[in-house]
């Protein structure tokens, strides 16, 4: 059946039995392909029927279909002509793991972070009205996106706007349910029956064609709303101005198709609440949906990973924080819906009363941390670099101005690989060092992470960040770094964090080619001490700064500025990620592309000395 689907018209011809067969084949396809490429599995298994129904109702060449969060879009990609490319998923030059308009006309908007789609969708709906255009806007809001405050800002405005817009709430276990009770269940079922919508249409058309009909319809509608609210109360979505439909089985293509059509034809803000099962159809993902949220390559027959597990920086962070918390009852941990991803599962089970998962709400997390710190606790907020971007205002207004001791454990700092542009942690160096009073540590090994985290928690007194990469150790695994210095050095290389591995290899290559090289690693990049760099540059006259970060706000520019204030003006080459927009792909390819791998550093060093 799957091989027969080449366009939306093919979907529209399917019978209910063929729909069920197609959905089963889509699930098999997802499991088999993601087992070889890695990716977001459980969330996509849960939206198969919903995505098929959406494509029966909406023409995504012109209608705008938004996914929030965007990792739910794999089935959408399959149904819009990209199924044959799935073996390239998340590889350099291949399919992205998120919607990407440059990849397909069917992708309405980039969607890597959560909770923004209702706001974006409302903007598109308002643009449609202002430009007098004819297209529909639908938003699939789910997989935790409704735990983010931005989603409520969008819903509040969208409901009041009266713009035709359908929000599909994909409820896969977020505890979002309407009022319960016998009358509530009965009326909810009645409102989902085709006969109810048919009668409503006839009555609306009748009142349009009789004198005083509009007033009669408005009066009876108000009476109906009043009676229903008296009997069963009202959902928060209705208070915001949405017509609420649901809850409905999110794995019934026919029912979903019918209700999506009705919601579309209402020409008003509608919220359709669907109940889905994350990981549906693949037992390992159903049993462990969190573990199969984002996976590497695995054996589809067993669900087990094909790669031997290595100790990661995230795990070392979590274990070290537990050790610190054992001796200091002030230490508490905060995560924004990333307990497993940030390595805090052990802390959560060991110190449950000191563990706080705030949902996808990074700004709130920083504000809450400020409150904890103001009252004498030591909050440690573990957050991916790319998600910390949402907390910039709070870092200054709520933490920095009062010099509060809030510790940021900045996970996934630097390039993260296959998740691509939306997830690379390449801007935190620039914006963190703008925060007054901020200290920034950059461990290059897990041994250094243990030492620096202890210092950040127990020895620092204001805002402090410890930034570390995704994955495990590289060539450098020491706890204390010693700069590699040569009496006759002709080149100075300065770096920090995980780039030390390629810098070490490049320095050996340069020395082997007859270029004695000083290699200086910065443990702390803010406040910045350039004593070692200045001493080296005085003898070499040539400086190469290697960073896995965007150029704007990079440490290299600060080093050059401080050197100039000392009257030192060496030949300089800054190796970094330029504007920070780096595509998805494996880390080796991306670092080579950016010229910050060992070959790129070696080449840049020789060019700087005019020896190539």
Secondary structure as GFF3:
##gff-version 3
##sequence-region A 1 612
A	DSSP	three_ten_helix	2	4	.	.	.	ID=ss1
A	DSSP	alpha_helix	8	12	.	.	.	ID=ss2
A	DSSP	alpha_helix	16	37	.	.	.	ID=ss3
A	DSSP	alpha_helix	42	45	.	.	.	ID=ss4
A	DSSP	alpha_helix	48	57	.	.	.	ID=ss5
A	DSSP	beta_strand	64	68	.	.	.	ID=ss6
A	DSSP	three_ten_helix	70	72	.	.	.	ID=ss7
A	DSSP	alpha_helix	74	77	.	.	.	ID=ss8
A	DSSP	pi_helix	78	82	.	.	.	ID=ss9
A	DSSP	three_ten_helix	83	88	.	.	.	ID=ss10
A	DSSP	alpha_helix	117	130	.	.	.	ID=ss11
A	DSSP	beta_strand	137	142	.	.	.	ID=ss12
A	DSSP	three_ten_helix	145	147	.	.	.	ID=ss13
A	DSSP	alpha_helix	149	161	.	.	.	ID=ss14
A	DSSP	beta_strand	165	171	.	.	.	ID=ss15
A	DSSP	alpha_helix	182	191	.	.	.	ID=ss16
A	DSSP	alpha_helix	194	208	.	.	.	ID=ss17
A	DSSP	alpha_helix	213	232	.	.	.	ID=ss18
A	DSSP	alpha_helix	236	239	.	.	.	ID=ss19
A	DSSP	beta_strand	243	249	.	.	.	ID=ss20
A	DSSP	alpha_helix	253	265	.	.	.	ID=ss21
A	DSSP	beta_strand	269	275	.	.	.	ID=ss22
A	DSSP	alpha_helix	283	287	.	.	.	ID=ss23
A	DSSP	alpha_helix	313	327	.	.	.	ID=ss24
A	DSSP	beta_strand	331	335	.	.	.	ID=ss25
A	DSSP	alpha_helix	345	350	.	.	.	ID=ss26
A	DSSP	three_ten_helix	352	354	.	.	.	ID=ss27
A	DSSP	beta_strand	355	357	.	.	.	ID=ss28
A	DSSP	alpha_helix	362	374	.	.	.	ID=ss29
A	DSSP	beta_strand	378	384	.	.	.	ID=ss30
A	DSSP	alpha_helix	385	388	.	.	.	ID=ss31
A	DSSP	three_ten_helix	389	391	.	.	.	ID=ss32
A	DSSP	alpha_helix	392	394	.	.	.	ID=ss33
A	DSSP	pi_helix	395	399	.	.	.	ID=ss34
A	DSSP	three_ten_helix	400	402	.	.	.	ID=ss35
A	DSSP	beta_strand	407	411	.	.	.	ID=ss36
A	DSSP	alpha_helix	428	432	.	.	.	ID=ss37
A	DSSP	beta_strand	439	441	.	.	.	ID=ss38
A	DSSP	alpha_helix	446	458	.	.	.	ID=ss39
A	DSSP	beta_strand	464	467	.	.	.	ID=ss40
A	DSSP	beta_strand	491	496	.	.	.	ID=ss41
A	DSSP	three_ten_helix	497	499	.	.	.	ID=ss42
A	DSSP	alpha_helix	500	512	.	.	.	ID=ss43
A	DSSP	beta_strand	517	522	.	.	.	ID=ss44
A	DSSP	beta_strand	524	526	.	.	.	ID=ss45
A	DSSP	alpha_helix	531	540	.	.	.	ID=ss46
A	DSSP	beta_strand	542	546	.	.	.	ID=ss47
A	DSSP	alpha_helix	555	565	.	.	.	ID=ss48
A	DSSP	beta_strand	571	575	.	.	.	ID=ss49
A	DSSP	alpha_helix	587	594	.	.	.	ID=ss50
A	DSSP	alpha_helix	598	608	.	.	.	ID=ss51
###
